[in-house]
Amino acid sequence: MKIKMPAYLKNKLRLKKDLRMKSVILLFIIFPLLGVMTANSADNNDWLTYYEKSNYKKTPRYEETVEFCRKLADGSAYIKFTDFGTSPQGRKLPLLIVDKSGLFASVDIKKRKKPVILIEACIHSGESDGKDAGLTLLRDLAIYNKRPKILNNVVILFIPIFNVDGHERFGRYNRINQNGPEEMGWRVTAQNLNLNRDFLKADTPEMRAWLKLFTKWLPDFLIDCHVTDGADYQYVISYAVASRRNMVKPIRQWLNKAYLPELKWRMEMSGYPLAPYGGFKDRFDIGKGMMNWLAPPRFSHGYGAVQNRPFLLVETHMLKDYKTRVDATYQILYHTLDYIAKDASAYLNFVRQGDSLVAQSAAGREYAIRYRITDEPTMIDFKGYDYTIVNSDISGGKWIKWGKQPIDYRIPLYSKVKATEIITIPYAYIIPPEWIVPIERLKLHGIKISYLTAAETLEVETYRFSNVSWREKPYEGRHPLKYKVKAVKIKRKYPKGSAVIFCNQRTNKVIAEALEPRGYDSFVKWGFFDTIFEQKEYAEDYVMEKLAREMIKQNPKLKSEFEAKLKSDSIFVSSPAERLDFFYKRSPYWDDNINLYPVGRIMTATDLPVNGNDYSTEK
């Protein structure tokens, strides 16, 4: 598949040779955008947002945001205001649908073949830049009719506040590192859960509602608006998007050869050069470079990769003033919409090709379930500030003090990845029907599920776990696991109603990430199958004392194994319970299902008695 060099690259080459032409082009690019961002007459004052009326200092509360959303819908036939769910505290999750033809049902949009672009703000509701930028942009597009070609060619879904309950934990002191607005919401939900760690496991009602929305509309491009913490530097805005080996090839090529170079150039011409989002390898020495990790699917941009969709992570810089941050967010939203709208049909083709590639019969194909960053950097220019390192008499550690002198650094960027865990995709996965919660969560992700109409005894691959341990303190309401796994082949009887997930779907990567225990965010790792690690039957010592002697008499090799362990394991020697347990685990009374994964991998095409597909998210 070839992607032609876009016109902007040729322009950029000419710009380097002709400074006068650069000035002309800047006039054509920047001046219209400035017009987009401001009301063009006193008559438009009624359409100023709460943020604009506050002299760019404040962000609206939930009710004020909803009020302006309703006003937009009342003022434009292009906009519908609705909701996509309810929060734990009973607030509706607001949604604006923007479609110039006024057809707001997802099925109609799929027939028209327009790209659907979902923009979400306030997933961390203290980070409100995307809310105010998005409301201003939609006002400019639908009320002021700026850049009409955008709405001719794309459909926009806008979530101004995702974390609605956290948003109303409003206050001045919610973001210690952030320079404005004057007051803002809280990072996490009313249940103290971080929505941007919940995309795959979907524990929160808000995320389950979002997944239903995603599955219903299947957006073609998504944007998640944030404000970063971390170091100080000159950039107002940074970004991340899955554009490496974890993204399907047609989309990866479009991102790297077309969209990202164009976006970087446009943003620089608009006065907001982009930086890659990441962290310094050594925060006390910028010269050692930056790390740009590959996000797992608990995060928005990592989840986009497994759904074959670009999910652009936007991170404005927390120390820049609020107006500057909102302006930068406005620009990146505008340029993304405008670029996709200019060749909407071509972009849709790349998306459909990606889905088709992933959906092709995957049985026997390898899939990288884990990656690591390599030691091979790419050198980049980085716009930072001077800094000094002092020994702190408060903390007793090092204290980095940022200066105000701009410095252009040349530093290594570590972003190349190498697969460290590779699995083979099976023909299908099969889950016994009693595992209701993981089966229901799979449906939320748009995964098609069939069901056995009769019990079947099947030879499957599965996993045996060992060295299982749990995180001591909770993380996102759970105690994630560590373990070792060993692949085993077994025969198992699966009851009628067992869920069968065939690996011929556009969601094949989601299926693997959820059901393969080696995945970063697998359902096993998050504790969905914790009960398989619990022993439920026990042997009394007086019974095992007698049985152990009988086992030794019948099996001399067992006696030798027991004696060898006595010599090699000091803890074992001094533990009567472990010594008796040694024999219990080797007796016919031991429960072989302990530490055995109930999910089976059917490795070859098999004729199964199944009854249709069920991927409804309403059940």
C-alpha positions, -999 to +999 in steps of 0.1 A: +000+000+000+015+033-011+007+067+005+017+096-017+037+125-002+011+150+008+012+185-007+022+201+026+056+183+025+064+198-009+053+232+004+075+228+034+105+221+011+097+252-009+093+272+023+128+265+033+140+280+000+117+310-001+111+330+032+088+354+014+065+325+004+066+313+040+053+347+052+024+345+027+014+310+037+015+320+074-009+348+066-033+323+049-030+298+077-029+318+109-053+347+102-083+326+093-077+305+125-077+336+146-110+344+132-123+310+140-113+314+177-131+347+184-166+361+181-165+384+150-189+411+162-207+424+192-239+406+180-222+373+188-217+381+225-247+359+234-227+330+221-196+335+243-188+305+264-186+307+302-149+304+298-147+334+274-169+355+296-146+350+326-117+365+306-104+330+301-099+324+338-127+300+347-142+268+335-180+261+339-195+238+364-215+207+353-249+225+351-234+255+333-218+232+308-250+213+302-268+246+298-244+257+270-247+223+253-285+227+252-281+262+239-259+249+211-284+223+202-313+248+202-293+272+181-281+248+154-299+222+134-265+205+131-263+196+168-281+172+191-276+172+228-282+139+246-265+117+271-249+083+270-253+070+305-256+079+342-229+083+368-229+066+403-241+099+418-270+101+393-256+127+368-262+122+331-231+118+310-234+146+284-229+141+247-231+164+217-236+149+183-227+172+154-239+162+119-246+188+092-274+167+076-292+165+110-293+127+111-281+118+145-286+080+146-254+059+143-269+036+117-276+065+094-240+077+097-226+043+089-247+042+057-233+076+047-197+065+052-187+097+069-158+094+094-170+097+130-146+116+153-150+113+190-135+140+213-136+135+250-127+160+277-125+158+315-118+121+318-096+136+345-120+164+353-095+188+368-079+189+334-107+209+317-088+224+287-105+201+262-140+210+275-136+247+269-117+243+237-143+218+224-173+240+233-157+270+216-148+250+185-183+235+181-198+270+185-175+283+158-183+254+134-221+251+139-232+286+150-207+309+133-204+285+103-166+287+102-148+262+080-180+246+066-162+218+048-154+202+081-190+195+089-197+186+053-174+156+056-172+144+092-195+137+121-183+148+156-192+132+189-181+155+218-181+145+255-174+177+273-173+160+308-166+123+310-159+122+348-190+141+358-190+132+395-153+141+399-160+173+380-183+185+408-157+179+435-148+215+425-122+236+442-091+257+439-067+231+453-074+201+432-043+203+409-012+214+428+010+215+396-015+233+374-017+270+365-055+276+361-084+277+358-093+293+390-112+263+402-115+228+387-128+193+393-111+163+408-089+137+390-110+106+397-146+095+400-168+095+430-158+058+435-121+070+436-114+052+403-093+066+374-113+063+342-080+064+322-070+032+337-103+015+331-107+011+293-101-027+292-113-039+326-143-015+326-151-016+363-168+019+364-204+026+353-190+055+333-166+034+313-192+007+307-215+035+293-186+048+272-179+013+257-216+010+248-213+043+230-181+033+213-195-001+202-227+016+189-209+043+168-174+027+163-157+060+158-129+062+132-107+086+151-107+096+188-091+124+209-086+124+246-078+158+262-055+161+292-031+183+311+003+169+319+024+169+350+062+164+351+091+186+339+091+222+328+098+230+291+089+255+264+062+234+247+025+243+254+013+209+241+025+174+236+009+143+221+009+105+220-008+081+197-002+044+190+019+046+158+043+017+163+040-020+159+010-022+181-011-004+156-024-022+125-004-014+094-027+007+072-034+031+101+002+031+112+013+041+078-013+069+076-003+082+110+034+082+103+035+093+066+005+116+064-013+128+096+015+133+121+039+152+098+010+174+087-002+180+122+033+189+135+038+213+106+003+229+111+008+232+148+042+249+144+028+273+119+000+281+144+025+289+171+022+257+191+051+233+182+044+197+193+065+176+216+062+138+220+046+129+253+068+109+276+091+111+306+128+118+310+150+088+315+167+107+344+146+136+356+177+153+370+196+150+337+177+160+305+208+150+284+201+113+291+170+117+270+132+108+270+113+076+272+082+071+251+066+039+263+040+018+245+008+023+264-012-008+275-050-009+268-060+004+302-051+038+288-071+056+261-043+056+234-034+020+242-070+010+239-073+027+206-044+005+193-063-028+201-095-014+186-076-005+153-083+032+159-060+062+164-068+076+199-048+108+201-037+117+236-034+155+240-014+168+269-011+205+275+016+218+298+004+224+333+026+255+340+013+274+310-016+298+317-051+285+311-059+306+280-027+295+263-035+258+270-071+261+258-059+278+226-034+251+219-060+224+225-084+243+201-058+243+174-050+206+176-087+197+176-093+220+146-064+208+126-072+172+131-109+177+121-098+198+091-072+173+079-095+143+081-123+162+065-102+171+034-099+135+024-125+117+044-131+088+021-094+080+018-091+079+056-121+057+059-105+033+035-074+030+058-097+023+088-117-004+070-085-020+057-071-021+092-103-038+105-103-062+076-066-072+082-072-079+119-105-098+112-090-121+087-088-157+100-060-153+126-056-189+138-019-197+140-007-162+136+017-147+161+007-117+182+030-097+204+013-093+238+042-075+255+069-051+244+099-033+258+117-001+249+150-008+232+183+009+238+184+024+203+175+061+205+165+086+179+181+120+183+156+149+185+155+186+191+139+195+224+129+230+236+136+231+273+147+256+300+178+259+320+178+242+354+199+236+385+201+207+409+204+215+446+204+193+477+172+200+496+173+206+534+136+199+534+133+165+517+169+155+521+170+146+484+177+164+451+156+194+441+154+204+405+149+242+401+137+252+366+149+285+352+134+307+326+162+307+300+151+288+269+176+262+258+173+241+226+186+206+236+196+178+213+186+146+232+180+109+226+144+097+224+139+061+233+108+050+215+117+019+195+101-013+208+108-050+207+083-077+214+091-097+246+061-120+248+045-135+217+015-158+217-002-178+189-037-167+181-061-197+184-090-206+162-113-197+191-114-192+228-140-210+250-152-199+284-175-220+307-208-202+312-204-197+349-178-170+343-205-144+338-185-112+345-157-116+321-181-128+294-202-097+299-172-074+298-161-089+265-195-080+250-190-044+261-160-042+238-180-052+207-168-087+207-191-112+190-198-143+212-214-176+202-227-202+226-226-240+227-260-255+221-248-288+236-220-299+260-188-307+242-156-325+253-127-307+236-089-309+236-077-274+243-046-255+252-048-235+284-025-223+312-013-236+346-003-208+370+024-209+396+042-184+420+009-165+423+010-133+444-012-103+447-003-066+450-005-057+487-022-024+484-052-019+460-047-003+426-078+010+409-100-009+433-083-043+427-052-062+437-035-071+404-016-104+403+019-116+394+024-151+383+042-175+361+023-194+334+029-227+316+009-238+285-007-272+289-030-294+268-060-309+284-093-325+276-122-307+292-160-309+291-175-276+284-212-273+293-240-261+271-240-223+271-203-220+271-191-188+254-172-194+222-152-164+208-140-170+173-108-152+163-121-139+129-132-105+142-121-069+139-117-071+177-092-099+177-066-078+195-090-069+222-098-106+227-062-115+230-054-087+254-083-096+277-079-134+277-042-141+273-028-141+309+005-126+297-012-094+286-005-062+305-042-058+313-055-093+310-087-102+329-066-127+350-041-100+360-070-077+371-085-105+393-115-116+373-105-152+378-091-150+414-112-179+427-093-204+406-064-199+430-083-209+461-081-243+476-116-255+488-110-290+501-084-300+528-071-332+543-069-338+581-034-346+593-044-379+609-057-390+575-027-379+555-002-395+580-017-429+571-022-421+534+014-408+529+029-441+542+007-461+518+018-439+489+055-443+498+051-481+500+034-482+466+057-457+449+095-458+458+102-429+434+079-407+455+099-416+486+131-405+469+115-372+458+103-366+493+137-373+509+154-351+483+132-322+492+139-327+529+176-323+522+172-292+499+145-272+515+150-260+551+115-245+554+099-277+541+118-297+567+104-277+596+068-275+584+046-305+592+018-290+572+039-286+541+053-321+544+018-336+546+007-312+518+034-327+496+016-360+496-019-345+494-010-327+462+002-360+447-028-380+458-059-387+437-078-364+461-061-333+450-082-307+430-065-305+396-085-273+388-066-252+413-043-228+394-058-240+361-071-214+337-108-221+328-105-204+294-096-229+267-077-222+234-091-242+205-061-243+182-075-257+150-108-253+130-134-274+148-170-280+140-188-267+171-225-268+179-231-230+184-261-208+182-254-175+165-236-145+178-244-123+208-225-090+211-253-070+226-242-046+253-277-042+267-280-077+283 
